[in-house]
């Protein structure tokens, strides 16, 4: 009798297990990137919202304070009076806040007085998109992130007294702590999400193994039965093992049906 050579076990380079594992990794990676971007965007919006609210308060207080300084010094509500009292306004406003560097400019953008730190260069003092906006009569601010991990807010506002634009006040505010607080929060969220993804991946991987294990067993039995039938033999123990499968799902039903067919 002619007998075929025993079939070698086929190995798939990209089987179901590998496909599912790669798919899960891709899903978790994309989800992680998406979560990071959303978290970063929401924290940025929250930070900017808080800064805008504080700047609105600063503007209201500054205009009230400048009007009081002009009144106390018997000055007129005009640009010349603002220029004459610029040094006094800057020093007293700095002393009242204690938090911000600031400067006074004419409404054309000419620097009148300032208490910026000595390490400020001429570009910081005399230029800036927010300063140009203030020259045009608009209130504006610019967020400046440094490589050293700090955040400064440059805020420029036209000073309106008795419905007249008399000059410009420009602030430099340090919001490094607020930014670092957001970065720490983002780091915590990313770590927690990574831990959840890792645990979920291993749980799904274990479930995948539980599903694939009987399929692999059924494949081995099928190959063995093919070899036995070529030799006019039937392994009753293999069929009995399939027929007695305790699984109550589609895989168990497939094993029992296969055993009954043979």
C-alpha positions in Angstrom: 0.0 0.0 0.0 1.2 3.4 -0.9 1.6 5.8 2.0 2.1 9.6 1.9 4.8 11.1 4.0 3.5 12.6 7.2 2.5 16.2 6.9 4.6 18.8 8.6 2.9 21.2 10.9 2.3 24.5 9.1 3.5 27.6 10.8 1.8 30.9 9.9 4.0 33.9 9.8 1.1 36.1 10.6 -1.5 33.9 12.3 -4.7 34.9 14.2 -2.8 35.4 17.4 -0.2 37.7 15.8 -3.0 39.6 13.9 -5.0 40.2 17.0 -2.0 41.2 19.0 -0.8 43.7 16.3 -4.4 45.0 16.1 -4.7 45.5 19.8 -1.3 47.3 20.0 -2.4 49.6 17.1 -5.7 50.4 18.7 -4.1 51.1 22.1 -1.4 53.2 20.5 -3.8 55.3 18.5 -6.1 55.7 21.5 -3.1 56.8 23.6 -2.0 59.4 21.1 -5.6 60.6 20.7 -6.0 60.8 24.5 -2.8 62.7 24.9 -3.7 65.3 22.2 -7.2 65.8 23.8 -5.8 66.1 27.3 -3.1 68.6 26.1 -5.7 70.7 24.2 -8.1 70.8 27.2 -5.4 71.7 29.6 -4.2 74.5 27.3 -7.8 75.8 26.9 -8.3 75.8 30.6 -5.0 77.5 31.2 -5.7 80.2 28.7 -9.2 80.7 30.1 -7.8 81.3 33.6 -5.2 83.7 32.2 -7.9 85.7 30.3 -10.1 86.0 33.4 -7.1 87.3 35.4 -6.2 89.7 32.7 -9.7 91.1 32.6 -9.4 91.8 36.4 -6.0 93.3 36.0 -7.3 95.7 33.3 -10.2 96.9 35.3 -8.0 97.5 38.4 -5.4 99.2 36.3 -7.8 101.7 34.8 -9.3 102.5 38.2 -5.8 102.9 39.8 -4.6 105.2 37.0 -7.7 107.4 37.3 -7.1 107.7 41.0 -3.4 108.7 40.4 -4.4 111.4 38.0 -7.0 112.8 40.4 -4.7 112.7 43.4 -2.1 114.6 41.4 -4.6 117.2 40.1 -3.8 116.2 36.6 -5.9 116.4 33.5 -7.3 113.3 31.8 -5.1 113.6 28.8 -2.0 112.0 27.2 0.4 114.7 28.4 -0.6 114.2 32.1 -0.2 110.4 31.6 3.3 111.0 30.2 4.3 113.3 33.1 3.1 110.8 35.7 4.3 107.7 33.9 7.1 107.0 36.3 4.8 107.5 39.4 2.1 105.3 37.9 4.6 102.5 37.1 6.2 102.5 40.5 3.0 102.7 42.5 1.2 100.0 40.4 4.2 97.7 40.7 4.2 98.3 44.5 0.5 97.5 44.7 0.7 94.2 42.8 4.2 93.0 43.6 3.8 90.3 41.1 4.2 91.8 37.7 6.8 93.7 35.7 5.2 96.6 33.9 5.9 99.6 31.7 4.0 102.7 30.6 4.0 103.8 26.9 2.5 106.7 25.0 -0.4 105.8 22.9 2.0 105.7 19.9 4.1 103.0 21.6 6.9 105.2 22.9 8.4 103.8 26.1 7.9 106.3 29.0 8.8 104.3 32.2 9.3 100.7 33.2 10.4 98.4 35.9 11.4 95.4 33.8 14.1 93.2 35.1 17.7 94.0 34.1 17.9 90.9 31.9 15.3 92.2 29.5 16.7 93.1 26.1 15.6 96.0 24.0 13.4 93.8 21.9 11.4 92.7 24.9 11.0 96.3 26.1 10.2 98.0 22.8 8.6 95.4 20.6 5.8 92.8 20.7 2.7 91.9 18.9 0.5 92.7 21.9 2.2 96.2 22.1 1.4 96.9 18.4 -2.2 95.8 19.0 -2.4 98.3 21.9 -1.1 101.0 19.7 -4.1 100.3 17.4 -6.4 100.6 20.4 -6.9 96.9 21.2 -6.1 94.9 24.3 -4.0 91.9 23.6 -1.7 89.3 25.2 1.1 86.9 24.0 2.1 83.6 25.7 5.8 83.1 25.6 7.1 79.5 26.5 10.8 79.3 27.1 13.0 76.2 26.7 13.8 76.4 30.4 10.2 75.4 31.2 8.7 78.8 32.0 5.7 80.7 30.8 5.4 84.5 30.6 2.4 86.4 29.5 3.0 89.8 27.9 -0.2 91.9 28.2 -0.7 95.3 26.7 -3.8 97.5 27.2 -4.8 101.0 26.1 -5.6 103.2 29.1 -9.0 104.8 28.6 -9.8 107.7 30.9 -13.0 109.7 30.4 -13.4 107.9 27.1 -10.0 109.1 25.9 -7.0 107.0 25.1 -4.2 108.6 27.1 -1.5 105.9 26.9 -0.6 102.2 27.2 0.2 100.0 30.1 2.1 96.8 29.3 2.6 93.9 31.8 5.0 90.9 31.9 3.5 88.2 34.1 5.0 85.0 35.2 2.7 82.0 34.8 5.3 79.3 35.1 3.7 77.7 38.1 0.3 77.4 36.4 1.9 75.9 33.3 4.0 73.4 35.3 0.9 72.4 37.3 -0.9 71.6 34.0 2.2 69.6 32.8 2.2 67.6 36.0 -1.5 66.9 35.7 -1.0 65.8 32.1 1.8 63.5 33.2 -0.4 61.9 35.8 -3.3 61.4 33.3 -0.9 59.8 30.8 0.6 57.4 33.4 -2.8 56.3 34.6 -4.0 55.8 31.0 -0.9 53.8 30.2 -1.4 51.6 33.2 -5.1 51.0 32.2 -4.1 50.2 28.6 -1.4 47.8 29.7 -3.8 45.9 32.1 -6.5 45.9 29.4 -4.1 44.6 26.9 -3.0 41.6 29.1 -6.5 40.8 30.0 -7.6 40.8 26.3 -4.4 38.8 25.5 -5.3 36.1 28.1 -8.9 36.0 26.7 -7.5 35.6 23.2 -5.3 32.7 24.3 -8.3 31.0 25.9 -10.3 31.4 22.6 -7.4 30.2 20.4 -6.2 27.3 22.4 -9.1 24.9 21.6 -8.9 26.1 17.9 -5.3 25.1 17.8 -6.1 21.8 19.5 -8.8 21.2 16.9 -6.3 21.9 14.2 -3.9 19.4 15.6 -6.6 16.8 15.8 -7.6 17.4 12.3 -4.1 16.9 11.0 -3.7 13.7 13.0 -7.0 12.3 11.8 -6.0 13.1 8.2 -2.8 11.0 8.7 -4.7 8.2 10.4 -7.4 8.0 7.7 -4.7 7.7 5.1 -3.5 4.6 6.9 -7.1 3.3 7.4 -6.9 4.0 11.2 -9.1 6.0 13.5 -7.9 7.3 16.9 -11.0 6.8 19.1 -9.4 8.7 22.0 -9.0 11.9 19.9 -12.6 11.8 18.8 -13.8 11.1 22.3 -11.8 14.1 23.5 -13.6 16.3 21.0 -17.0 14.9 21.7 -16.6 15.4 25.4 -15.6 19.1 25.1 -16.9 21.0 28.1 -17.0 24.4 26.3 -20.5 25.8 26.0 -19.7 28.2 23.1 -19.2 28.1 19.3 -15.8 26.5 19.6 -17.1 23.7 21.8 -20.0 23.1 19.4 -17.6 23.0 16.5 -15.5 20.3 18.2 -18.5 18.1 19.0 -19.9 18.5 15.5 -16.5 17.6 14.0 -16.3 14.5 16.2 -19.8 13.4 15.1 -19.0 13.9 11.5 -16.0 11.6 11.7 
